[in-house]
């Protein structure tokens, strides 16, 4: 199976706003250009989340966008609705109090502590014969802002699923350090089943975690370039209470832990007390390397990773994640 895989990373303090990709015939995605499908995450656990979508299409047609929320803490339950956008139209969704672009309630009310995956899909009516993907309008750009009650924010562009460019390697790295008193981290992984073609996307699926996941071998390098082997981990739309979790771990055979989010190690643990990529490791300055091991049967063809560092005071600086490739194209916000 040809794999189209996406990796996007945000780091805060130092704060990284990066949309990047690589691995297995993969595109590097430019969300400032626009896309027909955008992916991000949201968090209402002592946080507020705001997602902004802009329809960049300036033709004479109004556009319909399918909005999907997957709540990890509720067994990856999906809530969805359709919204209408005019030409060059922009709308901001307050995830705690969602209203549609025309100001009406969409019938979606998320729990106060919901967190998980956000997907916006530009609905394109099929035509015969179908137009090549490169001939279809890149309809949307978007961004997400997550405000923590402790005072810091995460901000990044939403990530597109355009597959017009290709990559070859499944090895990813991001750096981290404790400057500015960094104390906690949020490494968020999104694995999706997209049963629609990218030319005519319609919706994605994430709740069947037994078949929708990606596993990685984790290593950490210190500033002296010394590698420390960690464990294998799985990213899926799951917490530790999901009843499908034992079946997922048995199905993968690659790891003993699966989660939607991780902390880095004991020096920079998870902000919500979750699992760690490298338990027992205490390196405070270095880099994390993720080497893809395998994909779930329905992880076709995309997964995403966001990584954040913070100390609660909101300071940040821009950096980037790297993947092995013959070319690199970044979209920095």
N, C-alpha and C positions, 0 to 999 in steps of 0.2 A: 504494500500500500504506500502510495506517495504521501508523505507527511508534510503538511503546511503548518508550521508551528511559530508562535509569536511569543516574544519575551519583552515585557515592558517593565520599567523599574522607576520608582520614586524613592529617593533617600532624603530624609530631613535631618538636618543638623549633623553633619553637612547634608543639605537638602538636595536631592537629585530629581530633576524633572526630565525624564527620558522616555522616549518611545523607541524601542529597539527590537531587533528580531534576529533569529538565526536558528539553524538546524533543519536538516531533512527537507531540502527543496523549499526553503522558506523565504517569505518576503520581508524586507525591512519597510516599516510602515510609517508614512508621513501624515500625521493627523491634522497638520495645518492645511494640507491639501484638500482634505475631505474624503469621506468614505460612505459606503452604503450600509455599513454596520459598525457600531461603536460599542466598546466593552469597557466597563469600569467596576468599581466596588463602592459600597456604602456602609455606614456604621452609625447606629443610633444608641450604642452602649455608652452612656455618658458623653455622647458626641452628637453633633448635628451634621447632616450631609446635604449638600446642595449640588445639583447636577444641571448644567446648562447645555442646551442643544441649539444649534443654528442650522437651518436649511439653507445651504449655499446655492441651491438651484435657482437661477433667475429666469427660467422659462415661464411660459404663461400658465403652467399647471400647478395646482395645489398638490401637496404631497401628504401621504398617510405614513405615519411612523408607528411601529409596534414597540411598545415599552414593556420590558420584562424585569421583574425583581425576583431573585431567589433568596429566601431567608434560610441561612445556614442553621441557625438555632432551632428551626422548625422543620427539621429533616429535609432541608433544601426545598421547602414548599414554594411554588411559583405563584406570583400575583402579576397580572398583566392587563393592559388596556391599549387602545389605539388612540392616537392623537393626530390632529390635522395641522399642517403648517402651510402658510402661503410663501411666496417667493421672498428670499432673504429674511426669513422670519426667525426670531430667537425667543426661546422660552426657558425660564429657570424653574426647576422642580425643587421645592423644599421637601425632602424625602419624608420628614415627619408629618407634613401636612400637604399632601399632593393635590394639586389642581391641574386641570388640563390647560392647553394653550388658550382656549377660549374662556377660561375662568370657572369651569364647571368641575364638580367632584367626579373622579373617574371610577369610583366604587372600590378603590384600593386603599385600605388603611393598614399599615404595617404595625406590628407590635412595638412598644416603646423601646425594647432592647434588640430590635431586629438588626441584622448585619448580613452582608453577602454580596451577591453579584447583580450588577445592573447591565442591561443590554438594550440598545436602541437599534431597530432595524428598519431601514427604508423599504417600504413595500413597493415593489416594481411589478406591474402587471405583465405576465408573460406575453410575448408576441411571437408570431411565426413568419419567417424563421427567426430564432432568437438572435439578438444583437450580441456581438462579442463583448466581454466584460469591459474592455478598454473603451468601448463606444458609449457606455452608459454613464450618466452624470454622477460625479462624486458628490453625493447629496448633502452630507452632514459633517460638521465639526462639533466638538464638545469638550467640556472639562468638568472636573469634579473638585469640590472643596469640602474637606472634612475638618470640622472644628471640635477640638477636644475641650472638655470642661476645665482641664488643667491649664489651658491657655495657648497651646500650640495648634498649628494647622498642617494638614496635608493637602497639597494642590497638585494637579497634573492634568494634562490633556487626556481625554478618553482615547482608547486605542482602537484603530481600525483593523479590519480583516482583509484588506486589499491584498491579493496574491500575485500582483504583476511583477514582483521581483523575487529572486530566488537566493537561498543560502544552502550550505551543505553540512554544517556541523551542529551537534547537539551538546555543546559545552558552553556554559555561561558563567560569568564572574561579576561580582560587585564588591566594591571595597567598603570598609567601615572603619571608624575610629571613635575614640572617646573624647576628642577635643570639644570644648564647650560643655563638658560634663554630660555627655550622652549616657543615658542610663537604660533605656528600653528600646525595643524594636518591634516592627510589624512587617513580617514577610508573608505576603498574601498571594495565594496561588489559585488561578481560575482555570478549570478544565471544562470544556464544553463539547457537546455533541451538536453539530450543525448538520441537520439532515437535508437542508436546502443547498442548492448550488450557490456559489458566491455570485454568479451572474444575477440570480433572482432569489436573494435570501428572504426568508419569511420569519423564522423563529429558531431559537436554539433550545437545547435541553441540558439539564445539569443534575436533576434529582436522582437519576439511576447511577449512584456512585459506584456500584459494583462493576459497571462497564464504562464509566466516564471518569478517568483519572490519568495522572502522569507520575512516574516515579523517578527519583534522582539519587545518585551517589553524591554525598556531600563531603567536601574537603575544605579545610581552612588553612591558609598560609599566613604566617606572621611576617613582621617587617624584615626579618632576616631570610625570607624566602623558604622557610622550613615548613613543609606540609604536615598537617595533622589530619589523619583519617577520622571521619565522623561516621555517621550511620546513613543508611538508605531511608528516604522519606517519600511519602506519597502526598501529592496535592489533589484534593477532591473537595466537593461541596459538602463537607461533613464536619461535625464536632465529635467529641468523644462519647456523646449519648445517642448518636444515630443508630437505630437498630440494624442498619445494613453494614455497619462498620466491620464486624467480624467476617462477614462474607467478602467484603472488599479486600481485607488483608489476606484472606485465603486465596482469593482470585489472583491477586498480584504476585504473591510469592516472593516479592522483592524487598519488603520492608515490614517492620513490626509496628509502624505508626503511620497514621493518615490523618490529615487535618486540612482545613481551609487556610490556616494561618500558623506561623511559627515565630519564635524569637530566634536570635542568632546562637547565643551560647549563655553560659552562666554569668559572664561579665555584662552582656547586653541582652537580657531576657525579654520575653514577650510582654507587651504592655498590659495584657489582660491575664497574665499568668498561664499562658498556653504552653504547648509543647515547644521544644527547642530543636533547631537543626543539628546542633552539636552539643548535647548534654555532657557535662564534665569538663568542657573546654573553657579556658579563662582568658583567651587572647582578646585584648581590647582594641588592637589596631592591626588591621590586615585585610585579607580578602576572602570571600567565600566563593568556591567553585562548585557549580552544579553540573553534573554530567548525567544526561538523560539515560535512563535504563530501558524503560518500556512505557507503552501507552495502553490504556484500557481499550477494549474492543470498539467502543463508541466514541472515543476521543478523536473525532474525525471532523475537521482536521486541525483543531486549534487548542492551544492553552496559553495562559498569560500569567506573569508573575509581577507583583508590585512589592517593593521593599522600602520600609521607612525606618528612620532612626530619629529619636527625639529626646530632649531632656525637659520638655514642658514649657520652655520660654519662647518658642516660635522662631528663633534665629535659624538661618539656613544659608547654604551655598550650593551652586549648581555643579554637579559632576555627572559621570555617565557610567553605564554598564557596558561591558565588552563581551563580544562573542568572537570565536574564531571564524574569519571570513576573508574573502578576497576583496571586499569593499564594505564600506560602512557609511550609512546615511542616517544622521540623527535629526530628530525634531525636538529642539529644546525650548521650553517655555520659561 
